[in-house]
Amino acid sequence: EVVSTQNTEKERVNRETAHRELQEETSFHNDSVSTDDFIPWSLWQTPLILPVRFNTPMYLLFAPSATPLQPQEGEIESLHWFSPSELLRNPKLVIAPPQITDTLKLCAHTRYDSLVEFAKRRWEEHSTVQCTPVLVKFRDGMCALFPRDSFYDRAQALQLEDMSGMLTLESSLEENEREQAVLMRSVVDGRGCRVFKGTGDWDGHRMEHVNLGSNMSVRES
């Protein structure tokens, strides 16, 4: 288990890197913003079966709304502002599962000031724990399991026994869910309907069951 802890050299380097990349790729320049303004939000590691693996810390930055942005040619095609709910419901966007989950965390806050207060308090009181999703293909769909899910440890052990491809099980999504005491997973059923299933605390965030519908383009790998 890898934890991003406060006041470490690695955390300082991560924030400096995030600040530099934001400037280079979006032309973001504001003298009032420093690396201390980057608030840790999540820490993701690529699933075990993917050929290229990496750790990616995600940050929130509360910046002045008037800050102009310009995409870096060759890196970013275009830049747009969306509310969290608009981002999730936009059928034209291709969104990777980590970004879907992090955006759902934002949706739990309906006011800007409450989000700012929560994000700062969470970082002061809670270290951000690394999340390595386990991808599982069932008879009638697939899901990404997250560490609080009751099936996570078993699925990870089964995956490590055979790294030739995605873990594939003969049971259905519903059959597996009925056997678990706690769910914390992102599900895509056979109809293409995406649902986040899980309630309660996860890594300092309050998660809720959300049906995202089937009108979303999703990148599964």
N, C-alpha and C positions, 0 to 999 in steps of 0.2 A: 504494500500500500504506500503510495507516494502522497505526501501532503505539502501543499504550498503554505508555508508558515510566515507569520508577520516578521518584519525587521530582519530578514536574512539577505545575504549577498545575492543569492539566486533571485529572490523576489525583486531586488533593486535592478538587477540586470534585465529581468523580464519587463519591468515597467519602462525602463529606458528604451528597450527594443520596441515595445508597443508604441511609445511616443514617436520614435524615429520613423517607424513604418507608416504610421498615420500621416506624418508630415510628408513623407516621400510619395505615398500613393494617393493622397487626397489633397495635397497642397494646404493642409491644415496648419495654420500658424497663428497663434494667439499668445501674447506675452503673459497673459494672466493664468495660463494653464501650465502646470509642471507635472513631472512624473508622479508626484504625491497625489495628484487628482485622479489617477487611474485606480479604480476600486475593483479588486478581484471579484469575479462573479462565478466562474467555474474553471475546472481544469480537466481537459479531455485527453485521453490516449486512444489512438487508433485501435480498432478491434484486432485481435490476435491473428486472424487469418489473412489480413490484407498485406500485400507484398511490401508496401511502403508504410512505415509506422513513425509516429511522431507524438510528442506531448504538446498540447496547445492550451495555454492559459487564456481565458477570456476576461475582459475588463469592461466596466462601465465608465464612461466619461461624461460628466455633466458640463457641457460647454455652452457658451453663449449661442443662442439660436441664429444670430446674425453672421456667424463665422462662415465665410465663403469657402466652397469646396470645389476642387477641380480634379477629375480622375486622371491618374497617370497612364499615359498611352502604353499599351502593351501589357498592363497589369490589371486595369479595371475598365470595363466597357462603359459604364455609366453609373452615376450616383443619384439616389432618390431618398427622400424622407418619407417614412411610413410610421404610423402608429403600430404597436405590436399586433393588434388584432387585424389591421389592414394587411400587414406582412403575411400573416398566416393564411388569410383568406384569398390572397391574390393568386388566381389560377395560372398566371403567366410566369410565375417565379419557380425556379428549381431550388429547393432548400434542403440542405443536408440535415440528418437527424439531430446532431448536436445543436445546431442553430434553432431548430424547431423547439427543442426542449428548453434552451435558454430564453427563447422568446416567450414561451408559456410562463416561465418564471416572472417575466416582466408583466404579463397580463394580470397577475394577481394584484397589481397595484393600479388603481384607477386615477390616482392623483400624483402629479409630478413630485410635489414636496414630500409625500409619504414614501415614494420610491427612493428619493435621495436619503431620507432619514433611515429607512430600512437598510439600504445598501451599506451605508457607513457604519451603522450599529452592528450589522452582521459581520463585517470584516473585523471590527474591534473585538467581537465576542466569539468568532467562529473561524477556524482554519478551513481553507478550501481543500476538499479531499478529491484526489484524482478519480475520474470515472472512466473505466474501460468497458464499453458496451460489449455484450455477447450477442451475436446475431444468430437467430434460430429460425429455421424453416419448418413449419408445421404442415399438416395435410391440406389445410385450407387457408394458408396465409403465412406471414412471417412476423417476427418482432425483434426489437432490440431490447435486451434485458439490462437493467441498471442495478447497481450493487444492493439496494435495499430490497429488491425482489427476492422472495423466498426460494425461487428456482435458480437464482444467479450462480451460486457456488457450484451446484450440481452441473449446470449447463457449461460452466467454464471448465470443470474437470473433464466432462465428456468431449469438449472441443480440443483440449490438450491431448487427448488420446488419439485423435485423428485430425491433423492439421491440413489435410489435402483439400478441404473445402468447407463451406458453411455447415454448421451442425444441422443435421436433418433428422426429424423425429416423425414417427408414424401417427402420433396422436393429433387431435385437432386443437386449435387455439382454446376453445371452450373447455375441453377435457383437461388440458394442462392448467388453466386458470382455476378450475374448481379444486385442484389439489394443493393450491398455494394459500398460505395464511396471509401473506402480504404481496401485493402487486405493485411493481414500479417498472413499467414497460411501455414502449411505443409500438403499437400494433398496426399492421396493414392486413386486412382480411382479403379473401378471394375476390371481392367486388371492388377492391382498390380503396376501401374506406379506411381512413387513418384515425386512430383513437389513442390518446394517451391515457393509460389506465394506472391509477395510483393515487392515493390520498395520504396526507400526513407530511411529516418533516423529512426532507432529504437534503443533506449537506447545508443545513441552515435555511432552506427554502420551504415554504408551504406549498405542496403540490395538490392539484385537484384533477378529477376525472374530466377529460375534455374530448368531445367528438369533433374532429376537424373536417369531417365530410370527405367526399371523394373527388372534389374539384381542384385538388392541389397536385402540382408536379413535385415529386420528391426524389432526390438522389439517394439511393440506398447504399452506395459504396463510394 
